[in-house]
Amino acid sequence: MYGLLKNFYHFLFKFVHLKFSYTRKLSSLALDILTAIIYYNVKMSTLDRIKELEKQQSQILKQILAVRSMLPGAYREVYCKCGKPNCWCHKKGGHLFRRITWSENGRSKTKAIPEEDVSWIKELTENYKEFQKKRRQIKELEGILKELLGEHAKAVIKKSSRLRDYLCQK
């Protein structure tokens, strides 16, 4: 994990340096971000970081469970020409169709949406996007948590093996 953090710090420093090299000074936001990352990964013990991740995970779970309605898919507005030779749509781009598109059993499905349901459909599809985003965040936190638990286990084993001379590894 140390190598990963070292690479991340190097990347972040280069990014911040390139981003702000024209002004020859770092913005306070960039400094705050660097300070927070360094504090989080250097100052906090592994156990404290695990507890902090648990808090973050708990907050995200509460947000996910608070969602009461959602629909998978995407709302789209498309313009189609009807094919009638004398229709106005040939000159102005087409008739407006509101639709929701989603995937079901590996196949794309589309349904027309009545005008009065547009805001409702937009809200429900946005809720689903947020739900998916929060699921990805939890998955990322679980990966970090797994690494931290591995570090914690190594530290506890090392500390425990020092309790007896015959357990010390040479």
C-alpha positions in Angstrom: 0.0 0.0 0.0 2.9 2.4 0.7 4.0 2.2 -2.9 0.5 3.0 -4.1 0.4 6.0 -1.8 3.8 7.2 -2.9 2.8 7.0 -6.5 -0.4 8.8 -5.7 1.4 11.6 -3.9 3.9 11.9 -6.8 1.0 12.2 -9.3 -0.9 14.7 -7.1 2.2 16.8 -6.6 2.9 16.9 -10.4 -0.7 17.7 -11.2 -0.9 20.5 -8.6 2.5 21.8 -9.8 1.5 21.8 -13.5 -2.0 23.2 -12.8 -0.6 26.2 -10.8 2.8 26.7 -12.3 1.6 29.7 -14.3 0.7 31.6 -11.1 3.8 30.3 -9.2 1.7 29.6 -6.1 -0.6 26.8 -5.0 -4.2 27.6 -4.3 -5.4 27.2 -0.8 -7.7 24.4 -2.0 -4.8 22.4 -3.4 -2.9 22.9 -0.2 -5.9 21.8 1.8 -6.3 18.7 -0.3 -2.6 17.8 0.0 -2.6 18.4 3.8 -5.7 16.3 4.3 -4.3 13.4 2.3 -1.0 13.5 4.0 -2.7 13.7 7.4 -5.1 10.9 6.6 -2.4 8.5 5.5 0.5 9.5 7.7 -0.9 10.8 11.0 -3.8 8.5 11.5 -3.2 5.0 12.8 -4.5 2.1 10.9 -7.2 1.5 13.5 -8.3 5.1 13.3 -8.4 4.9 9.5 -10.5 1.7 9.7 -12.9 3.5 12.1 -13.1 6.5 9.8 -13.9 4.3 6.8 -16.6 2.5 8.8 -18.2 5.9 9.4 -18.0 6.9 5.8 -19.5 3.6 4.8 -22.3 3.9 7.3 -23.2 7.4 6.0 -23.3 6.2 2.4 -25.5 3.2 3.4 -27.9 5.6 5.1 -28.1 7.7 2.0 -28.7 4.6 -0.2 -31.4 3.2 2.1 -33.1 6.6 2.2 -34.0 6.4 -1.5 -37.5 5.1 -1.9 -38.1 5.2 -5.7 -35.8 4.7 -8.6 -35.7 3.3 -12.1 -32.8 2.0 -14.1 -32.3 3.5 -17.5 -31.8 6.9 -19.1 -34.3 9.6 -20.1 -33.8 11.0 -23.6 -35.5 13.4 -25.9 -35.2 12.6 -29.5 -36.4 14.2 -32.7 -37.7 12.0 -35.5 -39.2 12.8 -38.9 -42.5 11.1 -39.5 -42.1 10.3 -43.2 -45.1 12.3 -44.4 -43.9 14.4 -47.3 -45.9 17.6 -46.4 -45.3 17.5 -42.7 -43.5 20.5 -41.0 -40.9 18.1 -39.5 -39.0 17.8 -42.7 -38.0 21.4 -42.5 -37.6 21.8 -38.7 -35.8 18.7 -37.5 -38.5 16.3 -36.4 -41.2 15.6 -33.9 -40.2 15.5 -30.2 -40.3 12.0 -28.6 -39.6 11.6 -24.9 -38.4 8.1 -23.9 -36.7 6.0 -21.3 -34.2 3.4 -22.4 -33.0 0.6 -20.2 -31.4 -2.9 -20.5 -33.4 -6.0 -19.6 -32.0 -9.5 -20.0 -29.2 -8.2 -22.2 -31.6 -6.4 -24.5 -32.2 -2.7 -24.9 -35.8 -1.6 -24.2 -37.4 1.7 -24.9 -40.7 3.2 -23.8 -42.4 6.5 -24.7 -43.0 8.8 -21.8 -46.1 11.1 -21.5 -45.3 14.8 -21.1 -46.8 14.9 -17.6 -44.4 12.1 -16.4 -41.2 13.6 -17.7 -40.1 15.3 -14.4 -41.0 12.1 -12.4 -39.0 9.9 -14.8 -36.0 12.2 -14.7 -36.1 12.1 -10.9 -36.3 8.3 -10.7 -33.5 7.8 -13.2 -31.4 10.3 -11.4 -32.0 8.5 -8.1 -30.9 5.2 -9.8 -27.7 6.9 -11.1 -26.9 8.2 -7.5 -27.7 4.8 -6.1 -25.2 3.2 -8.5 -22.6 5.9 -7.7 -22.9 5.2 -4.0 -22.6 1.4 -4.6 -19.3 2.0 -6.4 -18.2 4.2 -3.5 -19.0 1.5 -1.0 -17.1 -1.0 -3.1 -14.0 1.3 -3.2 -14.2 1.7 0.6 -14.4 -2.0 1.1 -11.2 -2.5 -1.0 -9.4 0.1 1.1 -10.8 -1.4 4.3 -9.6 -4.9 3.2 -6.1 -3.5 2.7 -6.1 -1.7 6.1 -7.3 -4.9 7.8 -4.4 -6.7 6.3 -2.0 -4.1 7.6 -3.7 -4.2 11.0 -3.4 -8.0 11.1 0.3 -7.9 10.2 1.0 -5.3 12.9 -0.9 -7.3 15.5 0.9 -10.5 14.6 4.3 -8.7 14.7 3.4 -7.2 18.1 2.2 -10.6 19.4 5.2 -12.5 18.2 7.4 -10.2 20.3 5.8 -11.4 23.4 7.8 -14.6 23.4 11.4 -15.1 22.4 10.8 -18.3 20.6 8.1 -16.6 18.3 10.5 -13.9 17.1 11.3 -14.3 13.4 15.0 -14.0 12.6 
